[in-house]
Structure formats: structure tokens, C-alpha cells
Amino acid sequence: MLAVLRNPSYAKLFSAQIIALLGTGLLTVALGLLAFDIAGGDAGVVMGGGDDDQDGRLCRRLTGHHRAHCPPAP
């Protein structure tokens, strides 16, 4: 499995993927800490989106009409 890392192009792409994965993880932690700093005990609501109806409205707005994967209209 490690033999593929001898290919310089693959090694660079693999390294870039690992760095991006680490960056995504750090960003996720940072956003959680920021939400906690701003909202305190309601950080879960902030991170979770809070209002499912907003998701449905956005989905219907982007698709132009109600689709099966959009949450139901209120």
C-alpha cells in the first residue's frame, strides 16, 4: 500500500488531502467553540440550524417547487 507514495504526483495529492482533512477538522472545532462563545447553552441550536422550516423554504426556493427531498411546507 505504501508503494504508491513513491509516485511524486500521488504523494503530493495525498499530502494535500491530509492537510485539507486536518483543516476541516480544526474548522469544525473552531466553529463549535465560536457558537458556544456566542450562544452559550444554546450552541447546539446554533450548530444544528435551529429551524427546520427554514431548510424547507430554502429547498423549495432553490428547486422552484416542492420535491420529495424537501421538508414539508408549513
N, CA, C and O atoms as a GROMACS GRO file, in nm:
protein
  296
    1MET      N    1   0.081  -0.119   0.000
    1MET     CA    2   0.000   0.000   0.000
    1MET      C    3   0.087   0.126   0.000
    1MET      O    4   0.052   0.225  -0.066
    2LEU      N    5   0.196   0.125   0.071
    2LEU     CA    6   0.282   0.243   0.077
    2LEU      C    7   0.365   0.262  -0.049
    2LEU      O    8   0.427   0.366  -0.068
    3ALA      N    9   0.366   0.162  -0.135
    3ALA     CA   10   0.443   0.172  -0.259
    3ALA      C   11   0.389   0.283  -0.349
    3ALA      O   12   0.465   0.342  -0.426
    4VAL      N   13   0.260   0.312  -0.340
    4VAL     CA   14   0.203   0.416  -0.426
    4VAL      C   15   0.255   0.554  -0.388
    4VAL      O   16   0.250   0.646  -0.470
    5LEU      N   17   0.304   0.570  -0.266
    5LEU     CA   18   0.357   0.700  -0.224
    5LEU      C   19   0.491   0.733  -0.290
    5LEU      O   20   0.541   0.845  -0.278
    6ARG      N   21   0.547   0.637  -0.358
    6ARG     CA   22   0.672   0.664  -0.431
    6ARG      C   23   0.648   0.747  -0.556
    6ARG      O   24   0.740   0.810  -0.607
    7ASN      N   25   0.524   0.748  -0.604
    7ASN     CA   26   0.488   0.831  -0.718
    7ASN      C   27   0.476   0.975  -0.666
    7ASN      O   28   0.391   1.003  -0.580
    8PRO      N   29   0.560   1.067  -0.717
    8PRO     CA   30   0.560   1.203  -0.662
    8PRO      C   31   0.426   1.276  -0.675
    8PRO      O   32   0.386   1.348  -0.584
    9SER      N   33   0.359   1.257  -0.786
    9SER     CA   34   0.229   1.324  -0.803
    9SER      C   35   0.128   1.273  -0.702
    9SER      O   36   0.055   1.351  -0.641
   10TYR      N   37   0.124   1.141  -0.686
   10TYR     CA   38   0.029   1.084  -0.591
   10TYR      C   39   0.063   1.127  -0.448
   10TYR      O   40  -0.026   1.158  -0.370
   11ALA      N   41   0.191   1.130  -0.416
   11ALA     CA   42   0.233   1.169  -0.281
   11ALA      C   43   0.192   1.313  -0.251
   11ALA      O   44   0.147   1.343  -0.140
   12LYS      N   45   0.206   1.402  -0.349
   12LYS     CA   46   0.164   1.542  -0.328
   12LYS      C   47   0.014   1.553  -0.311
   12LYS      O   48  -0.034   1.624  -0.222
   13LEU      N   49  -0.061   1.482  -0.395
   13LEU     CA   50  -0.207   1.487  -0.384
   13LEU      C   51  -0.255   1.427  -0.252
   13LEU      O   52  -0.347   1.479  -0.189
   14PHE      N   53  -0.192   1.318  -0.210
   14PHE     CA   54  -0.228   1.255  -0.084
   14PHE      C   55  -0.197   1.348   0.033
   14PHE      O   56  -0.278   1.360   0.125
   15SER      N   57  -0.081   1.412   0.029
   15SER     CA   58  -0.046   1.507   0.135
   15SER      C   59  -0.144   1.624   0.140
   15SER      O   60  -0.184   1.666   0.248
   16ALA      N   61  -0.182   1.674   0.023
   16ALA     CA   62  -0.277   1.784   0.018
   16ALA      C   63  -0.412   1.742   0.077
   16ALA      O   64  -0.478   1.821   0.145
   17GLN      N   65  -0.453   1.618   0.051
   17GLN     CA   66  -0.579   1.569   0.104
   17GLN      C   67  -0.574   1.559   0.256
   17GLN      O   68  -0.670   1.594   0.325
   18ILE      N   69  -0.462   1.513   0.309
   18ILE     CA   70  -0.446   1.502   0.455
   18ILE      C   71  -0.449   1.641   0.519
   18ILE      O   72  -0.513   1.660   0.623
   19ILE      N   73  -0.381   1.737   0.458
   19ILE     CA   74  -0.380   1.873   0.511
   19ILE      C   75  -0.521   1.933   0.508
   19ILE      O   76  -0.562   1.999   0.603
   20ALA      N   77  -0.595   1.910   0.400
   20ALA     CA   78  -0.733   1.960   0.390
   20ALA      C   79  -0.822   1.895   0.496
   20ALA      O   80  -0.908   1.961   0.553
   21LEU      N   81  -0.802   1.767   0.521
   21LEU     CA   82  -0.881   1.697   0.622
   21LEU      C   83  -0.853   1.753   0.761
   21LEU      O   84  -0.946   1.772   0.840
   22LEU      N   85  -0.727   1.778   0.791
   22LEU     CA   86  -0.692   1.838   0.920
   22LEU      C   87  -0.751   1.979   0.932
   22LEU      O   88  -0.801   2.016   1.039
   23GLY      N   89  -0.746   2.056   0.825
   23GLY     CA   90  -0.804   2.190   0.827
   23GLY      C   91  -0.954   2.188   0.850
   23GLY      O   92  -1.007   2.271   0.924
   24THR      N   93  -1.022   2.092   0.788
   24THR     CA   94  -1.167   2.079   0.807
   24THR      C   95  -1.199   2.044   0.952
   24THR      O   96  -1.294   2.097   1.009
   25GLY      N   97  -1.121   1.956   1.010
   25GLY     CA   98  -1.142   1.919   1.150
   25GLY      C   99  -1.121   2.037   1.244
   25GLY      O  100  -1.201   2.059   1.335
   26LEU      N  101  -1.015   2.112   1.221
   26LEU     CA  102  -0.988   2.230   1.304
   26LEU      C  103  -1.098   2.335   1.289
   26LEU      O  104  -1.138   2.398   1.387
   27LEU      N  105  -1.146   2.353   1.167
   27LEU     CA  106  -1.254   2.449   1.144
   27LEU      C  107  -1.382   2.407   1.215
   27LEU      O  108  -1.452   2.492   1.270
   28THR      N  109  -1.412   2.279   1.213
   28THR     CA  110  -1.532   2.230   1.281
   28THR      C  111  -1.524   2.257   1.431
   28THR      O  112  -1.622   2.302   1.492
   29VAL      N  113  -1.410   2.230   1.490
   29VAL     CA  114  -1.391   2.258   1.633
   29VAL      C  115  -1.401   2.408   1.660
   29VAL      O  116  -1.464   2.450   1.757
   30ALA      N  117  -1.338   2.488   1.575
   30ALA     CA  118  -1.340   2.633   1.594
   30ALA      C  119  -1.483   2.689   1.584
   30ALA      O  120  -1.521   2.776   1.662
   31LEU      N  121  -1.561   2.638   1.490
   31LEU     CA  122  -1.700   2.685   1.477
   31LEU      C  123  -1.783   2.646   1.598
   31LEU      O  124  -1.868   2.723   1.644
   32GLY      N  125  -1.760   2.527   1.650
   32GLY     CA  126  -1.831   2.484   1.771
   32GLY      C  127  -1.796   2.572   1.890
   32GLY      O  128  -1.884   2.610   1.967
   33LEU      N  129  -1.668   2.604   1.905
   33LEU     CA  130  -1.627   2.692   2.014
   33LEU      C  131  -1.681   2.833   1.997
   33LEU      O  132  -1.719   2.897   2.095
   34LEU      N  133  -1.685   2.882   1.874
   34LEU     CA  134  -1.741   3.014   1.849
   34LEU      C  135  -1.891   3.017   1.880
   34LEU      O  136  -1.941   3.112   1.940
   35ALA      N  137  -1.962   2.912   1.839
   35ALA     CA  138  -2.105   2.905   1.869
   35ALA      C  139  -2.128   2.903   2.019
   35ALA      O  140  -2.220   2.968   2.069
   36PHE      N  141  -2.046   2.829   2.091
   36PHE     CA  142  -2.059   2.825   2.237
   36PHE      C  143  -2.027   2.960   2.298
   36PHE      O  144  -2.094   3.003   2.392
   37ASP      N  145  -1.926   3.028   2.245
   37ASP     CA  146  -1.888   3.160   2.297
   37ASP      C  147  -2.000   3.262   2.275
   37ASP      O  148  -2.025   3.346   2.361
   38ILE      N  149  -2.065   3.253   2.161
   38ILE     CA  150  -2.171   3.349   2.128
   38ILE      C  151  -2.303   3.313   2.195
   38ILE      O  152  -2.367   3.398   2.257
   39ALA      N  153  -2.344   3.185   2.183
   39ALA     CA  154  -2.478   3.146   2.226
   39ALA      C  155  -2.481   3.077   2.362
   39ALA      O  156  -2.590   3.057   2.417
   40GLY      N  157  -2.367   3.040   2.417
   40GLY     CA  158  -2.365   2.973   2.546
   40GLY      C  159  -2.435   2.838   2.540
   40GLY      O  160  -2.399   2.752   2.460
   41GLY      N  161  -2.533   2.820   2.626
   41GLY     CA  162  -2.604   2.693   2.635
   41GLY      C  163  -2.687   2.659   2.512
   41GLY      O  164  -2.725   2.543   2.494
   42ASP      N  165  -2.715   2.757   2.428
   42ASP     CA  166  -2.793   2.732   2.307
   42ASP      C  167  -2.705   2.705   2.186
   42ASP      O  168  -2.751   2.716   2.073
   43ALA      N  169  -2.580   2.669   2.208
   43ALA     CA  170  -2.487   2.645   2.097
   43ALA      C  171  -2.534   2.529   2.010
   43ALA      O  172  -2.512   2.530   1.889
   44GLY      N  173  -2.597   2.430   2.071
   44GLY     CA  174  -2.648   2.317   1.993
   44GLY      C  175  -2.754   2.359   1.893
   44GLY      O  176  -2.759   2.307   1.782
   45VAL      N  177  -2.837   2.454   1.931
   45VAL     CA  178  -2.939   2.506   1.840
   45VAL      C  179  -2.873   2.582   1.725
   45VAL      O  180  -2.915   2.570   1.610
   46VAL      N  181  -2.770   2.660   1.758
   46VAL     CA  182  -2.698   2.735   1.656
   46VAL      C  183  -2.632   2.640   1.558
   46VAL      O  184  -2.643   2.658   1.437
   47MET      N  185  -2.563   2.539   1.608
   47MET     CA  186  -2.491   2.445   1.522
   47MET      C  187  -2.588   2.356   1.445
   47MET      O  188  -2.558   2.315   1.332
   48GLY      N  189  -2.702   2.325   1.504
   48GLY     CA  190  -2.798   2.235   1.440
   48GLY      C  191  -2.887   2.305   1.339
   48GLY      O  192  -2.963   2.238   1.269
   49GLY      N  193  -2.881   2.433   1.328
   49GLY     CA  194  -2.964   2.505   1.232
   49GLY      C  195  -3.085   2.568   1.296
   49GLY      O  196  -3.134   2.670   1.247
   50GLY      N  197  -3.134   2.511   1.404
   50GLY     CA  198  -3.240   2.573   1.480
   50GLY      C  199  -3.379   2.554   1.424
   50GLY      O  200  -3.467   2.505   1.495
   51ASP      N  201  -3.402   2.590   1.300
   51ASP     CA  202  -3.537   2.591   1.244
   51ASP      C  203  -3.541   2.505   1.119
   51ASP      O  204  -3.487   2.544   1.015
   52ASP      N  205  -3.605   2.389   1.128
   52ASP     CA  206  -3.615   2.300   1.011
   52ASP      C  207  -3.698   2.362   0.900
   52ASP      O  208  -3.678   2.331   0.783
   53ASP      N  209  -3.791   2.450   0.937
   53ASP     CA  210  -3.876   2.512   0.835
   53ASP      C  211  -3.794   2.599   0.741
   53ASP      O  212  -3.826   2.609   0.623
   54GLN      N  213  -3.689   2.662   0.791
   54GLN     CA  214  -3.602   2.742   0.705
   54GLN      C  215  -3.540   2.655   0.596
   54GLN      O  216  -3.530   2.698   0.481
   55ASP      N  217  -3.498   2.534   0.632
   55ASP     CA  218  -3.440   2.444   0.534
   55ASP      C  219  -3.539   2.411   0.424
   55ASP      O  220  -3.504   2.406   0.306
   56GLY      N  221  -3.663   2.389   0.463
   56GLY     CA  222  -3.766   2.357   0.364
   56GLY      C  223  -3.793   2.473   0.270
   56GLY      O  224  -3.808   2.453   0.149
   57ARG      N  225  -3.799   2.593   0.325
   57ARG     CA  226  -3.821   2.710   0.240
   57ARG      C  227  -3.706   2.730   0.143
   57ARG      O  228  -3.728   2.760   0.025
   58LEU      N  229  -3.584   2.713   0.190
   58LEU     CA  230  -3.468   2.728   0.103
   58LEU      C  231  -3.467   2.621  -0.005
   58LEU      O  232  -3.438   2.650  -0.121
   59CYS      N  233  -3.498   2.499   0.031
   59CYS     CA  234  -3.502   2.390  -0.066
   59CYS      C  235  -3.605   2.418  -0.175
   59CYS      O  236  -3.577   2.402  -0.293
   60ARG      N  237  -3.725   2.459  -0.135
   60ARG     CA  238  -3.830   2.489  -0.232
   60ARG      C  239  -3.793   2.609  -0.318
   60ARG      O  240  -3.825   2.614  -0.437
   61ARG      N  241  -3.725   2.706  -0.258
   61ARG     CA  242  -3.684   2.825  -0.334
   61ARG      C  243  -3.579   2.790  -0.439
   61ARG      O  244  -3.585   2.838  -0.552
   62LEU      N  245  -3.483   2.705  -0.402
   62LEU     CA  246  -3.376   2.669  -0.494
   62LEU      C  247  -3.424   2.576  -0.605
   62LEU      O  248  -3.378   2.585  -0.719
   63THR      N  249  -3.517   2.486  -0.572
   63THR     CA  250  -3.564   2.391  -0.672
   63THR      C  251  -3.682   2.444  -0.753
   63THR      O  252  -3.713   2.391  -0.860
   64GLY      N  253  -3.745   2.548  -0.704
   64GLY     CA  254  -3.857   2.606  -0.777
   64GLY      C  255  -3.992   2.547  -0.740
   64GLY      O  256  -4.095   2.608  -0.769
   65HIS      N  257  -3.994   2.433  -0.678
   65HIS     CA  258  -4.120   2.372  -0.634
   65HIS      C  259  -4.090   2.267  -0.529
   65HIS      O  260  -3.974   2.234  -0.504
   66HIS      N  261  -4.195   2.216  -0.469
   66HIS     CA  262  -4.179   2.116  -0.364
   66HIS      C  263  -4.132   1.985  -0.424
   66HIS      O  264  -4.193   1.934  -0.519
   67ARG      N  265  -4.026   1.930  -0.372
   67ARG     CA  266  -3.977   1.799  -0.414
   67ARG      C  267  -3.980   1.704  -0.296
   67ARG      O  268  -3.995   1.745  -0.181
   68ALA      N  269  -3.967   1.577  -0.325
   68ALA     CA  270  -3.977   1.474  -0.220
   68ALA      C  271  -3.867   1.492  -0.115
   68ALA      O  272  -3.890   1.460   0.002
   69HIS      N  273  -3.750   1.541  -0.153
   69HIS     CA  274  -3.642   1.551  -0.055
   69HIS      C  275  -3.649   1.679   0.027
   69HIS      O  276  -3.571   1.695   0.121
   70CYS      N  277  -3.739   1.770  -0.006
   70CYS     CA  278  -3.755   1.893   0.072
   70CYS      C  279  -3.847   1.864   0.190
   70CYS      O  280  -3.941   1.785   0.177
   71PRO      N  281  -3.822   1.924   0.305
   71PRO     CA  282  -3.914   1.910   0.417
   71PRO      C  283  -4.053   1.962   0.378
   71PRO      O  284  -4.063   2.049   0.292
   72PRO      N  285  -4.158   1.910   0.440
   72PRO     CA  286  -4.293   1.955   0.403
   72PRO      C  287  -4.316   2.102   0.433
   72PRO      O  288  -4.258   2.159   0.526
   73ALA      N  289  -4.402   2.162   0.352
   73ALA     CA  290  -4.436   2.303   0.371
   73ALA      C  291  -4.519   2.319   0.498
   73ALA      O  292  -4.594   2.229   0.534
   74PRO      N  293  -4.507   2.434   0.566
   74PRO     CA  294  -4.584   2.454   0.689
   74PRO      C  295  -4.733   2.468   0.661
   74PRO      O  296  -4.812   2.486   0.754
   0.00000   0.00000   0.00000
